[in-house]
Amino acid sequence: MTRLIVVLLVGTLAWMTWWALGKSAYEQGLSAWIDERRAVGWAADVGSMETGGFPNRFDTTITDLRLADPRTGVAWSSPFVQLLSLAYKPHQVIAVVADEHRFSTPLETFDIVHEDARASLFLKPETALGLNSARLTVTQLGLTSTLGWRASLDDGQFAVESVPAAENTYRVGVNVDQLRPADATRRTLDPAGVLPEVIDNMHLDAILAFDRPWDRFAIEERRPQPTRIDLTNLSAEWGTVTFRAAGEVDVDAEGYPNGEITVRAVEWRKLVAMAVSSGVLPVEAAGPLERALELMTSGRDTLDATLGLRGGMVRLGVIPIAPAPRLVIR
């Protein structure tokens, strides 16, 4: 019995020592990363950093976190961030942020509020900390911009996971329910006010390839840029208007997609009107496009078509109808 007690005491002491050393290394790693950001010119400030969770977890709370990258003009601040992980798997993290935080770009600043937001981040156990998978769920999200607009959604889910068989490739899924766009955006897209104030649902399922992996250097150096998009489903439901798209495109060095996208649109005339009012489709192109689509659909409200993307333009057959979006991550 005495021997068993001694073994238990020794084991407990060894585990306590290991946990204390692990906690110290964990905090030192976070502090070193913040110091490295400062050394390359970032604004990186932390109020305090404390880790608990003994005996099986590292639960770190960072207060008054402020990060800003002067090269891109992107900044983020939060009253607190919690990083929760198992002590024996510190590269697998659940992150919890405050209900109110702020994100800034060179063009505008967003005040973000939500009822709940949680993210899980599974990284590869290596120096670069490459991304294995990530999940984000948020409820009752609200955005307020310094440019004077507001937007909100009831529920949102975001997921990404690496594709083992392909280098620098990730499957991405996004689902948004009950999106309330900014008033100015809604008036631009729907100037006649015939659609509801709320977009019922938006969904994305795609496989994206990049020119480099998403890892710690994506934050510290430069963002990976897309090289290929396999679009399984991009869809939206807004009142009587529904939209579906799928296809495959390669992305050139300038960020322009080249390939084909098949689309299905219900109430397609309203979509054409939205494209014109938002500036995506030139006014002078609307008439010829509508006449061509009337012929394709035989006057029906449902459109099935294939759009070609090449030379920086979106084309219906040989007819250029709008500039192609430039896909560049800043």
C-alpha positions as CSV (number, residue, x, y, z in Angstrom):
1,M,0.0,0.0,0.0
2,T,2.8,2.4,0.9
3,R,4.5,1.6,-2.4
4,L,1.3,2.4,-4.3
5,I,1.0,5.7,-2.5
6,V,4.6,6.6,-3.3
7,V,4.0,5.7,-7.0
8,L,0.9,7.9,-7.1
9,L,2.7,10.8,-5.5
10,V,5.6,10.5,-7.8
11,G,3.3,10.2,-10.8
12,T,1.3,13.2,-9.7
13,L,4.4,15.3,-9.1
14,A,5.8,14.4,-12.5
15,W,2.5,15.3,-14.2
16,M,2.3,18.6,-12.3
17,T,5.9,19.4,-13.4
18,W,5.2,18.4,-17.0
19,W,2.0,20.6,-17.1
20,A,3.8,23.6,-15.6
21,L,6.6,23.2,-18.1
22,G,4.1,22.9,-20.9
23,K,2.1,25.9,-19.7
24,S,5.3,28.0,-19.6
25,A,6.3,26.8,-23.1
26,Y,2.8,27.5,-24.4
27,E,2.8,31.1,-23.1
28,Q,6.3,31.7,-24.2
29,G,5.4,30.6,-27.7
30,L,2.5,33.1,-27.8
31,S,4.6,35.9,-26.3
32,A,7.4,35.2,-28.8
33,W,5.0,35.4,-31.7
34,I,3.7,38.7,-30.5
35,D,7.3,40.0,-30.1
36,E,8.2,38.8,-33.6
37,R,5.2,40.8,-35.0
38,R,6.5,43.9,-33.2
39,A,10.0,43.4,-34.6
40,V,8.7,43.5,-38.2
41,G,6.7,46.6,-37.6
42,W,3.3,45.4,-36.5
43,A,1.3,47.0,-33.7
44,A,0.9,44.1,-31.3
45,D,-0.3,44.8,-27.8
46,V,-1.6,42.5,-25.0
47,G,-3.0,43.5,-21.6
48,S,-2.5,40.2,-19.9
49,M,-2.0,36.5,-20.6
50,E,-3.0,33.8,-18.1
51,T,-3.2,30.0,-18.5
52,G,-5.2,27.6,-16.4
53,G,-6.9,24.2,-17.0
54,F,-4.7,22.0,-14.9
55,P,-4.4,19.0,-15.1
56,N,-5.4,18.1,-18.7
57,R,-5.9,21.4,-20.5
58,F,-4.2,24.6,-21.5
59,D,-6.9,27.3,-21.3
60,T,-5.3,30.7,-22.1
61,T,-7.1,34.0,-21.7
62,I,-5.5,37.0,-23.5
63,T,-7.0,40.4,-22.6
64,D,-7.0,43.7,-24.6
65,L,-5.5,42.2,-27.7
66,R,-4.7,44.6,-30.5
67,L,-3.0,43.5,-33.8
68,A,-2.3,45.6,-36.9
69,D,-0.4,44.9,-40.0
70,P,1.0,48.2,-41.5
71,R,1.7,46.6,-44.9
72,T,-1.9,45.7,-45.6
73,G,-3.7,48.2,-43.3
74,V,-5.6,45.3,-41.6
75,A,-6.2,45.4,-37.9
76,W,-8.2,43.6,-35.3
77,S,-8.8,44.2,-31.6
78,S,-10.8,42.4,-28.9
79,P,-11.3,42.8,-25.2
80,F,-10.3,39.2,-24.8
81,V,-9.6,36.0,-26.6
82,Q,-9.6,32.5,-25.1
83,L,-7.5,29.7,-26.6
84,L,-8.6,26.3,-25.2
85,S,-6.7,23.1,-26.0
86,L,-5.9,19.7,-24.5
87,A,-2.5,19.7,-22.8
88,Y,-1.3,16.8,-25.0
89,K,-2.7,18.4,-28.2
90,P,-1.8,22.1,-28.0
91,H,-2.0,22.4,-31.8
92,Q,-5.8,21.7,-31.7
93,V,-7.4,24.9,-30.4
94,I,-10.9,26.1,-29.7
95,A,-11.0,29.9,-29.8
96,V,-13.6,32.1,-28.1
97,V,-13.7,35.9,-28.7
98,A,-15.6,38.6,-26.9
99,D,-19.2,39.5,-27.9
100,E,-17.9,42.8,-29.3
101,H,-14.7,43.4,-31.2
102,R,-13.4,45.5,-34.1
103,F,-11.9,44.7,-37.5
104,S,-10.3,47.4,-39.7
105,T,-9.2,47.7,-43.3
106,P,-7.7,50.6,-45.2
107,L,-11.2,51.5,-46.5
108,E,-13.4,51.1,-43.4
109,T,-13.7,49.8,-39.8
110,F,-16.3,47.3,-38.7
111,D,-17.7,47.0,-35.1
112,I,-18.7,43.4,-34.7
113,V,-21.2,42.1,-32.2
114,H,-22.8,38.6,-31.8
115,E,-24.5,36.5,-29.2
116,D,-22.0,33.6,-29.6
117,A,-19.0,32.9,-31.8
118,R,-16.7,29.9,-31.5
119,A,-14.0,28.6,-33.7
120,S,-12.0,25.4,-33.7
121,L,-8.6,25.3,-35.3
122,F,-6.7,22.1,-36.0
123,L,-3.1,22.7,-37.1
124,K,-0.4,20.3,-38.3
125,P,2.1,19.6,-35.5
126,E,5.0,21.2,-37.3
127,T,7.0,24.5,-37.1
128,A,4.9,26.1,-39.9
129,L,1.6,25.1,-38.2
130,G,-0.1,24.3,-41.4
131,L,-3.9,24.3,-41.5
132,N,-5.6,20.9,-41.2
133,S,-9.1,22.1,-40.6
134,A,-11.1,25.0,-39.0
135,R,-14.7,25.6,-38.0
136,L,-16.5,28.8,-37.1
137,T,-20.1,29.1,-36.0
138,V,-21.7,32.5,-35.1
139,T,-25.3,33.5,-34.1
140,Q,-27.0,36.9,-34.2
141,L,-24.0,38.6,-35.9
142,G,-24.2,42.3,-36.5
143,L,-21.8,44.5,-38.4
144,T,-21.6,48.3,-38.2
145,S,-19.3,50.2,-40.6
146,T,-17.7,53.6,-40.1
147,L,-19.1,54.3,-43.6
148,G,-22.5,54.4,-42.0
149,W,-24.1,51.1,-42.9
150,R,-25.3,48.1,-40.9
151,A,-25.8,44.4,-41.8
152,S,-26.7,41.3,-39.8
153,L,-27.4,37.6,-40.0
154,D,-29.1,35.1,-37.7
155,D,-26.8,32.1,-38.2
156,G,-23.5,31.5,-40.0
157,Q,-21.3,28.5,-40.4
158,F,-17.8,28.3,-42.0
159,A,-15.7,25.3,-42.4
160,V,-12.4,24.5,-44.2
161,E,-10.3,21.4,-44.3
162,S,-7.2,20.5,-46.2
163,V,-7.4,17.9,-49.1
164,P,-4.8,15.3,-48.3
165,A,-4.4,14.2,-51.9
166,A,-3.6,17.7,-53.3
167,E,-1.0,20.2,-52.3
168,N,-2.1,23.6,-50.9
169,T,-5.7,22.6,-51.5
170,Y,-8.7,23.1,-49.2
171,R,-12.4,22.3,-49.2
172,V,-14.5,25.3,-48.1
173,G,-18.1,25.4,-47.0
174,V,-20.1,28.4,-46.0
175,N,-23.8,28.7,-45.0
176,V,-25.6,31.9,-44.0
177,D,-29.2,32.1,-42.9
178,Q,-31.4,35.2,-42.6
179,L,-28.9,37.8,-43.9
180,R,-30.0,41.4,-43.7
181,P,-27.8,43.4,-46.1
182,A,-27.1,47.1,-45.6
183,D,-29.9,49.3,-46.6
184,A,-27.9,51.0,-49.4
185,T,-26.9,47.6,-50.7
186,R,-30.5,46.4,-50.8
187,R,-31.7,49.6,-52.5
188,T,-28.9,49.2,-55.1
189,L,-29.7,45.5,-55.8
190,D,-33.5,46.0,-55.5
191,P,-34.3,49.6,-56.3
192,A,-38.0,48.8,-56.8
193,G,-38.2,47.3,-53.3
194,V,-40.0,44.2,-54.6
195,L,-37.9,41.7,-52.6
196,P,-37.9,41.0,-48.9
197,E,-35.5,42.8,-46.5
198,V,-33.9,39.5,-45.6
199,I,-32.0,37.1,-47.9
200,D,-33.2,33.7,-46.8
201,N,-30.0,31.6,-47.4
202,M,-26.6,31.7,-49.0
203,H,-24.5,28.6,-49.5
204,L,-21.0,27.9,-50.8
205,D,-19.3,24.5,-51.3
206,A,-16.0,24.6,-53.2
207,I,-12.5,23.2,-53.4
208,L,-9.8,25.9,-53.6
209,A,-6.2,25.5,-54.6
210,F,-3.6,28.1,-53.6
211,D,0.0,29.0,-54.6
212,R,1.2,28.3,-51.0
213,P,-0.2,26.7,-47.9
214,W,-2.3,28.4,-45.3
215,D,0.0,28.3,-42.2
216,R,1.6,30.8,-39.8
217,F,3.5,32.4,-42.7
218,A,0.2,33.3,-44.4
219,I,-0.2,35.8,-41.6
220,E,3.4,36.8,-41.0
221,E,4.5,37.2,-44.7
222,R,1.9,37.2,-47.4
223,R,-1.6,35.7,-48.0
224,P,-1.8,32.6,-50.3
225,Q,-3.4,33.4,-53.6
226,P,-6.0,31.2,-55.4
227,T,-4.9,29.3,-58.4
228,R,-7.9,27.1,-59.1
229,I,-11.6,26.9,-57.9
230,D,-13.8,23.8,-58.3
231,L,-17.2,25.2,-57.5
232,T,-19.6,22.5,-56.4
233,N,-22.4,24.9,-55.3
234,L,-22.8,28.6,-55.0
235,S,-26.5,29.4,-54.2
236,A,-28.7,32.1,-52.8
237,E,-32.4,32.3,-52.1
238,W,-34.0,35.8,-51.8
239,G,-37.7,35.8,-51.9
240,T,-38.8,34.6,-55.3
241,V,-35.3,34.9,-56.7
242,T,-33.1,31.8,-56.5
243,F,-29.6,31.3,-58.0
244,R,-27.3,28.3,-58.4
245,A,-23.9,28.1,-59.9
246,A,-21.2,25.4,-60.4
247,G,-18.1,24.9,-62.5
248,E,-14.3,25.0,-62.6
249,V,-11.9,27.8,-63.2
250,D,-8.2,28.4,-63.1
251,V,-7.0,31.7,-61.7
252,D,-4.1,33.5,-63.5
253,A,-1.3,35.4,-61.9
254,E,-3.3,38.6,-62.1
255,G,-6.2,37.1,-60.2
256,Y,-8.6,36.7,-63.2
257,P,-10.6,33.4,-63.4
258,N,-10.6,31.4,-66.7
259,G,-13.0,28.6,-67.2
260,E,-16.8,27.9,-67.3
261,I,-19.6,28.3,-64.8
262,T,-23.0,26.8,-65.3
263,V,-25.8,28.8,-63.7
264,R,-29.5,28.3,-63.0
265,A,-31.6,31.3,-62.1
266,V,-35.3,31.7,-61.2
267,E,-36.7,35.2,-61.9
268,W,-33.6,35.8,-64.0
269,R,-34.9,39.2,-65.2
270,K,-34.6,40.5,-61.6
271,L,-31.1,39.3,-61.5
272,V,-30.2,41.2,-64.6
273,A,-31.8,44.3,-63.1
274,M,-29.7,43.8,-60.0
275,A,-26.5,43.4,-62.0
276,V,-27.3,46.7,-63.8
277,S,-28.2,48.7,-60.7
278,S,-25.1,47.4,-58.8
279,G,-22.8,48.4,-61.7
280,V,-21.7,44.8,-62.4
281,L,-23.4,44.8,-65.8
282,P,-23.1,47.9,-68.0
283,V,-26.4,49.6,-68.9
284,E,-25.7,49.4,-72.6
285,A,-25.2,45.6,-72.3
286,A,-28.5,45.0,-70.5
287,G,-30.8,45.2,-73.5
288,P,-28.9,42.9,-75.8
289,L,-28.4,40.4,-72.9
290,E,-32.1,40.4,-72.0
291,R,-33.1,39.7,-75.7
292,A,-30.5,36.9,-75.9
293,L,-31.8,35.4,-72.6
294,E,-35.4,35.7,-73.8
295,L,-34.5,33.6,-76.8
296,M,-32.6,31.0,-74.7
297,T,-35.5,30.6,-72.2
298,S,-38.3,31.0,-74.6
299,G,-39.7,33.6,-72.3
300,R,-39.7,31.4,-69.2
301,D,-38.6,32.7,-65.8
302,T,-36.0,30.0,-65.3
303,L,-32.6,30.3,-66.9
304,D,-30.1,27.6,-67.5
305,A,-26.9,28.9,-69.1
306,T,-23.1,28.4,-69.2
307,L,-20.9,31.5,-68.6
308,G,-17.4,31.6,-70.0
309,L,-14.7,33.5,-68.1
310,R,-11.6,34.4,-70.1
311,G,-9.6,37.5,-70.9
312,G,-10.9,39.3,-67.8
313,M,-14.5,39.1,-69.0
314,V,-17.6,37.1,-68.3
315,R,-19.1,35.9,-71.6
316,L,-22.4,34.3,-72.7
317,G,-21.2,32.3,-75.7
318,V,-19.1,34.8,-77.7
319,I,-20.9,37.9,-76.2
320,P,-18.9,39.7,-73.4
321,I,-21.5,40.8,-70.8
322,A,-19.5,42.0,-67.8
323,P,-15.9,42.3,-66.4
324,A,-14.8,39.2,-64.5
325,P,-14.1,39.6,-60.8
326,R,-10.4,39.8,-59.8
327,L,-9.7,37.2,-57.1
328,V,-6.9,38.6,-54.9
329,I,-6.5,38.1,-51.2
330,R,-5.0,41.1,-49.5
